[in-house]
Amino acid sequence: MNVEINAPDRIEDTVVSLVREAKPVRKNPPPVKTGGGNRRPRLLDLFCCAGGAGVGYARAGFEVVGVDIDPQPNYPLPFIQCDALKLDPKFVALFDAVHASPPCQSYSDLAKRNANAEEWPRLVEPVRDMLKRTGLPYVIENVDGAPLLNPVVLCGTMFPGLRVLRHRLFEANFEIVAPTHKKHPKVHTFDRRKSHFGKTDEWKDFVQVTGGGNCSLAAARAAMGIDWMTKAEINEAIPPVYTEFVGQALLRHLALSTESVKEKVQSA
């Protein structure tokens, strides 16, 4: 859904209408007391792509609105097409938290191997500056090698049922404690040169979903916990379980922040 977000008198109505139109992705999500009452907290999902991160936050209990500069017809939640770095601060202020996944290509191992990192934008620093100015709890997600500050690393081995390794870094201005990082298993392969070729099953074992991949699209979707994306979209996505986990930590932070404000008011 494309909407006008630069008309101040209509910004809050826009957000309310967007979240009302959202299809529920979790049954009976927990309400969280916020400045707006006992509604579910709102999260802005910047550089949202096809929604791997957004769906995880929605499952954790957030009302999510995605933003991306490109059309995202498969994004399964309310969506606004625009430049995330040019959002009206009044619009951003209507949310309780912000997640951002700026483009990762410039920081990737592939770009380093090909010596062409300069071909893609490096937006982590300007995104961080923007998020700090909001004063809101925020998360920045990116790949190994990105210049995130004190990031937590999440891996598929940390989550039962997930069958991709897919390391991702998460920088946040609240505490996230990662689960135990387990030993990496062998990954299903189509490469006959590898010693474990023919000894794994794409429907039971870990798979690789980037680039050409080493499994079918159906198996990649099952391994990632994503059933709505194309191959190109799933190549760049993160498993929703990652941000469901981060979202639970964020909910705890929001609840503690609300209690802290109440205590200060009562003691004044």
N, C-alpha and C positions, 0 to 999 in steps of 0.2 A: 504494500500500500504506500503510495506516494502522497505526502501531505505537506501543507504549508506550515512551517514552524517558526517563521520570522515575524508573525503578527502577535505582539505581546498579549493582546486582549483575548487571543484564542489559544494560546499555548497550553494552558492547563486543561481546557476542554478537549484539545487534541489528544493529550496524554490519556485522559480518562476514557475517551472513546476508543483509543487504540487498545488499552488493556481490557476493556469490556468485550471487545471483539475477539480477543485471544481464545484459542481453543485450549482447554485444560490438558496438560500433559502429566499431571499427577493428581490422584484422587485425594481430596481433603487435605490440601497443603496447609501447613500450620500458619495461622495468623500471627503477625508480629506487631507489637505495639510500636508505633512510630509517631513522629510529630503530627501525622495526619490521622491518628486514631488507631483503630484495630484492624486496618486493612493490611493486605500483604505488602511487603516492601517492593518498591519498584527498582529495577536494575536496567541501566542503559548498556547495550551490547554494541560497542564500537568496532568497526572493521569486521562485521559479523559474518561475512561470507554466507555459507549455506546453513549455519546454525548449530554446529556441534557444541560450541560453548553455550549459546543461548538456551538450548534445550536442557542442558545440565543444570543451569541456574533455575529454570522453570520447574524442573523436577525437585529441586531443593526447596521450592516454595516461593520464588520471586515472580512478580509480574514483569515480563521482559519485553523491551522494545529494541529491535535491531536497527543499526545504521550502517550503511555501506555506500561508497561512491558509485558502485556498479549495481545494476539490477540483480536481484537475488530471487528469482521466481520460486525456488525451492525452499526458501527460508520459511519455517513452519509457524512463525510467531509474527506479531505486528512488526511492520518494517517501514523504514523511512529511507529513501534514497537521497543522500547528500554527502558532502565532504565532512567527515567527522571533525576535522580541525577547524571548521567554520561554523559549528553549532552555536546558536544563541545561548549565552550563559544562563538566561532566564529559563530556557527549556531544560538544560542540564540540571538546574537547581531543583526541579520538580521530582528528581529521582533520589533514591536513598543511597545508591552506590553505582559505580561505573566499572565495567570490564572493557579492556581494549586488547585487541590482537593485531597490532600493526603489521604490515607486510614483513615476512620473514626471509624472503629470498636473498637479500643482501648479506644476511648473517649465516646462511646455510653452509654446510660442508661442500655442497656442490658448487656454490659460487666461489668458495676458496680454491677448490680444485681447478676450476675453469678460469680463475683470475679475472672474473667479470662482475664482482660484487657492486661496482659503481653503476651498473646498469639498472639497479633498483633503488628506490628511495630508502633512506635510513631514518625512520620516524620515531624510534623509541624515545629519544631525548625530547623532541617537541611534544610528543604525546604525554610523557611524564610531567613536563612543565604545565601543560594544560590541565591535567588531572589534579595536580597539587593546588592549582588556583581554585578549583571547585570547592576544596575543603571537605570533600566526600571521601568515604572509604573507596579505595580503588584497587584494581588488579590489572597488571600488564602481563600478557602471556606471549611467549615466543620460543624459538628453538635454542638448542645448545649453541653457544657462541654469541648470542645476542647480549648487548651490554645492559643487562638487568642488574639491579642492586639487591644483593643478599637474597637471591631467588630460592624458592623451594623447587626441587625437581620431582616431577611425577612420572611414573613409568607404569606400563600395563601390568607388570608383575605384581604391583601393589594392590590390584583390585580383582577379586575372584570373579571369574566369568569373562574377563577381558582377555583377548588373545592377540594383542599387538604390543610391541615394546614402546615405541613412540614417545621418547623422552620429550618433555616440555617443561620450560621454566616458568615460574609464576612469581612475580614481584608484587608485594602488597604492602599497604600501610597498616595492616593488622596481622595478628599472628596466624600462621598456617603451619601445622605440624604434620609433616608427611608420614605416611605409613612406612613400614619396613620395606626397603628396596631389596627384592629377592634376586637370586641368581638368574641370569638370562637363559632361557631354554633355546634349543635349536629351532630355527624358523623354517617353516615349510618352503620348499624351493622347487623351481622348474629347471635348475641348473644341474645338468648331468655330471659336471666336474666336481660337485660337492659330495663329500663322503656319505652324507645322510640322504642323498637323493633317493626317492622311492620308499623311504622309511617313515615318512610323515604323512599326515592327512590334513588337508586344508580346512576340514570341518571340525577337527579336534585339536590341532596344534596351533601354535603361534604362527602368524603370517606377516608378510611385509606388504604394505598397501601403497607405498609411494612409487612414483615413476611408472615403469611398465608393470611393476608388481610381480608377485610370484604366486598369485591365486586368482580365482575368478572374482568378479564384482560381487556376486551373491555371498561368497565366503568372506570377502573383505567387509561387507556390510554386517554380517553376523559377528565377526571378530571385533568390530569397532562398536557394536551396539547402535548402529545407524542404519535405518532402512529407507531413507528418503533421498539420498544423494546420488549424483552421477559419479562415474569413476574420477573425473577431473576434480570434482568437489571433495570427494572422500580422500583424495591424495593430500589435500591441504588441511583437512579437518582434524580436530582433536576429539577424542572420545567424550561423549557427554558425561560419563561417570567422573571425569577429572573435575569439571566445574560443578557437578553436583556435590562433590567432596569439598571443593573450595567454597561453594555456596553455603554449606552447612557451617563452616568456620566463620563466614561472613555474617550469617544469621546470629551466631553466638556473640560476635562483636557488636552487632547492632543492638542486641538485647542488653548487653552490658553497658553500652553507651547510653541507652535510654534510662537505665537504672541509675547511672552516675549523674545524669542531669536531674533526675527526680531528687536524689539525695542532696544535691547542691541547692535546689530550690527550697527543699524542706528545712535545710540548715540556715538559710539566709534570714 
